[in-house]
Amino acid sequence: MSIRHSLLTILAQGPCYGYQLRTEFDRRTGSTWPVNVGQIYNTLDRLTRDALVTKSVASSDDDPEGNQYAQYTITEAGTLQANQWLLSPVERYSVGRDELVIKLAIAVTLPGVDAHEVIERQRQATRGALDALVLAAEAQSQASNASEFAEQLVADSMRAHAEAELRWLDSAEASLTTAIAQGRVDSFPIDSTKPKRGRPAAVAAQAS
């Protein structure tokens, strides 16, 4: 998820304060991905540094204590990047960096690790998450406005991912069982071969 670009697309609608951006992000995503204020301001600092937004500080007429607040405005370059992000397809499958896939891939190679148990534990967790999503969907009425529809859209996506993950786990378990029976899966220890190149001893000594 790109918090950076999400904030830019919101700012493209008009200037916002930091807390206001957090509220807008939650309101537009159904609070599915909680983002704390620290993340918001860290992202805004980077966007300001990259000249994608500008920052102005002013007092609020509604604040009797005269506190000052930072307001952020998108630049032309920021607007261009926000539009490019909205219209660019998400590249999900070019690099396999899914944590579950990496975990299972490593588990298969580790001596003494039961990859079947790894799969089963994940299956139970995913089923639990899917059941909760189904119950939540049944409890909700049909969306009556854009905010509720956005929340429903996110929930439907999560449900579809959970269902797909369960199918993948079943397929992975069947493939693993067949591969083990055919002797095609053989775990292996760490390679003890001494590397030809490494960190210079002097640099390592200075660091310690």
Stockholm file with secondary structure:
# STOCKHOLM 1.0

chainA/1-208         MSIRHSLLTILAQGPCYGYQLRTEFDRRTGSTWPVNVGQIYNTLDRLTRDALVTKSVASSDDDPEGNQYAQYTITEAGTLQANQWLLSPVERYSVGRDELVIKLAIAVTLPGVDAHEVIERQRQATRGALDALVLAAEAQSQASNASEFAEQLVADSMRAHAEAELRWLDSAEASLTTAIAQGRVDSFPIDSTKPKRGRPAAVAAQAS
#=GR chainA/1-208 SS CCHHHHHHHHHTTSCEEHHHHHHHHHHHHTTCSCCCHHHHHHHHHHHHHTTSEEEEEEECTTCTTCCEEEEEEECHHHHHHHHHHHHSCCCCSSSCCCHHHHHHHHHHHSTTCCHHHHHHHHHHHHHHHHHHHHHHHHHSCCCCSHHHHHHHHHHHHHHHHHHHHHHHHHHHHHHHHHHHHTTCCCCCCCCCCCCSSCCCHHHHHHHC
#=GC SS_cons         CCHHHHHHHHHTTSCEEHHHHHHHHHHHHTTCSCCCHHHHHHHHHHHHHTTSEEEEEEECTTCTTCCEEEEEEECHHHHHHHHHHHHSCCCCSSSCCCHHHHHHHHHHHSTTCCHHHHHHHHHHHHHHHHHHHHHHHHHSCCCCSHHHHHHHHHHHHHHHHHHHHHHHHHHHHHHHHHHHHTTCCCCCCCCCCCCSSCCCHHHHHHHC
//
